[in-house]
């Protein structure tokens, strides 16, 4: 996946993002929205999580102070914004929870697809076999 940076622009017919226009859809239950391709966004989140899982816990601690933010281009050509951050999962110094949040820069940015994993102080992954 290719990492690049660009800014979204609003167009008259919808949201123009990197030269691609997303038409607004109306749903009586949820109002006006642009639908996120959840299958592709999940694949992006899974790939990013697998990359971060290879880092030592000590390296992931830096995400407590400053999140990583970047963009990836999926195989379909669609660009996704990715944020990776960490929080203490309980007491400070104990388990570290790492969040990967993926959105397409449109309305899904308000509710991104999220994946996470937990790293114990010994570097093992919590709640996994």
N, C-alpha and C positions, 0 to 999 in steps of 0.2 A: 504494500500500500504506500502511496506517495504522500508525503507530508507537505502541505502548502498552506498559505494564508491569504485570505481574501475577505471582503466585507459584503454582507447582504445588502440588497437594494430593493426598495418597494417599487413595483410597477403598477400600472393602471388596472391590469387584469388579474393580479395576484401578487405573489412574492417572487421577485426576480433574484435568483441566487446563483452567482457564478455563471450568468448567461442562460440559466435554465429557469423557466417560469413555472411555478407551482400554482395551479388554479385553486381557488378557494372552494371548498365543498360545504354545503349546509346540511346539518343534521339536526332534526328537531330536538333530540335528546341532549346534544352537546354544543349546539351553536355552530359558528363558523370555524372551520379548522382545516389544516393541511395535514394529511395523514403521513405518519412516519412508517417507512417500510420496516416493521419490527423484526422480520426474519433477518434482513440484511444488517440492521443495526445490532442485533444480538450477535451475529457473526463477528462484527467489528469489535464489540465489547469482549467477546470470548478471546479473540486474537490478542487484544491489548492486555487482557488479564493474564494470558499465558506468558506474555513477554515480561510483565512486572513480577510474576511469580518466580521468575528465575533470579531476581535480585535478592541479595542478602537483606535480612530484616534491618540491619544497621543502615543500609542504603535507602530503604523505604521510609525511615524515620524523618527524612528531610521533607516528606510530603505533609507532615504535621504543620509545618510553617508556610510552605508555598506549594500550591498545587501545580501539576504539569498540565498545560493546555496546548493542544495541537489539533491539526486536522488531518484526516486520512481520506484517501480516495478508494472507495470500494471497487470490486471488479466490475460492477455495473457502470462505473464512472461517476456515481453520486458521491458527493463530499459530505463527510460527517465531522462534527466538532466533538472532540474528546477531552474530558477533564478527568484527571486522576488525583485523588486526594486521600488523606488518611486521618483517622481519629482514634483516640484511645477507646477500646471496647471495654468500658468499665474503668477500673482504676488506672491512673497514670503509671506508665512503665510496665503495665501488664500486656494483655493482648492488643495487637494493632489491627484495626479494620481498614482495609484499602478499598475505596470506592472507584469504580470506573463508570462515568456517565457519558452517554452518547446521544447526540441529537443531530438533526439535519439543518440546524440554524434557523428554521422557520418557527412555527408555533410549538413544535415539540421541545424547544429549548425551555419552555415553562414546566415541562414534565418529561425529562429525559429518560431513556432506557438506562437502567442501572444494574450493574453487576458488582459483587464484592467478594472478598475473601479475607480471612482472619489469620494473622501470623502470631504464634505464641512467642514468648521471650526466648525459647530455645531454637526458634527458627522453623518449627514444624507448623503445618497448617491445621487449624482447629476445625472440628466437626467434619473431617474428611477421612476416608479410609484409604 
